[in-house]
Amino acid sequence: MNYTETIFSNRKKAKRMVHVTVKELTLNGSEFIGKEVLIKGWVRTTRDVKACVFVEVNDGSIIKNVQVVANND
């Protein structure tokens, strides 16, 4: 993992979010299950359905994309 960022909300220290690459997620995916991660990259595609939005993100570290599922709010 590259580094960690501390997110501040209303001047209170919040959880640490780990910055990972798409390659790290692809090779070691089970290590990140249930954890919040920060991915920085480009949105390749989006697909909007009733309950959520599927977003494919790529950061150039590997040819594969990672699929993010987000609330439709």
N, C-alpha and C positions, 0 to 999 in steps of 0.2 A: 504494500500500500504506500502511496506517495506521501501523504501528509493528512493531518486532521484539521478541520476548521471548527471554531467555536462559534455557534450561532447565538446572537444576543437578541432577546425579545423583552421589551419594556425594561431594559437595563438589568435584567436578570440573566445569569448564565444558563443556557439551555443545554440539551444533549449535544454530544460531539457527533458529528457526521463525518464518516470516512470517505475521502475522495478516492475513487477507484476508476480504472480504465475499463473499457468494454472488454479488452483482452483478459484482464484479471477476472471479470465476472464470468466470462466464457470458460476459462480454464479452472476456476475455483468457485463456481457458483454456489455449491452447498455451504461454503464458509459464510456466505452473506445472507442466508435464509433468515428472515425475521429481523434483519437489521436495516437501519436507514443508511443509504449511501448517497453520495453526491457524484453525479456523472456530468461532465462538461463535454459538449459536442454539438453535432448538427442533427436536426430533425430530418429524417429521410422520408417518412410517410406518417400520416395520421389516419385513423379510422374511427369515426364517431358512431357509437351505438347508443341506445336509450340510457342504459345504466352507467356507462363509462366511456372513456376515450383510450384507444390504443395508439401509442406513439413509438415509432422505431427511431432509436438514437444511435449515432455512430461518432466516434472520436478520432478515427484514423489509426488506432493502435492495432486493429485487425480488420479483415474484410467484412466480418459478420456485424450485424446490428444487434442491439439489445432492445427488447420490447418492454415498454413501461405502460402500466395500466393506471390511469388516473380517474378520479371522480369527474363526473360530467357537470359539476357545479361551476 
